[in-house]
Amino acid sequence: MTRIKDCVIATILFSSLLITCVSCFASYISAIPNGNNVPNPCSTGATWFGVGHQAANGGGPRNPFGSSFAQANRKWTTELCQADSDGDGMTNGQELGDPNCVWSEANSSSTTTSLSHPGVCEPLNSPACCGNKQPWLSCNVACPTTAATTLPTTQAKTQATTQATTQSTTESTTTSTGNQFVIVTENSTDPEDFMNMTATTN
């Protein structure tokens, strides 16, 4: 009988704690613009309800936006809005539909389209977001290899250098001195590369 009472008490305590957590979770969602409409970058059409957490459904460690949100005393401040918590080049306000940082719980005017996650660096497969930047994220995204990323740049630099060298060594300057025309090849140290050609004029 005692064990049954203990189980009942434990169930009641757990239920109370769960209700409290859900209540807090809901209050945090309403404390930021579009808090209940943040897209899940790992699943098209899905929502990331635990906006400030590494887990999409909330709970557990915080993601970069969650840390910034906590530092702002869990309030949508101008500083939090203008910050780029995930380092993807967009402010938290831009990602949550409040680019001008004018949103408040009393004045919930915000854009509801083109939203993105303020705690997840996107695009996921971009060089800025790949690698070990967010190892906690499990999206099975194929990141571009270093060779594939640097090859075009290397080729462009090589071609530009070759073209400049060729142009520099083949350019010539023609000057006129009386009845003689002197053709001088630039960037040459070999005396044989200098040719003096005389044209007889009538």
Helices and strands as residue ranges (DSSP letters): H 2-29, H 64-71, H 78-82, H 92-95, H 146-170, E 172-177, E 180-185, G 191-193, E 195-198
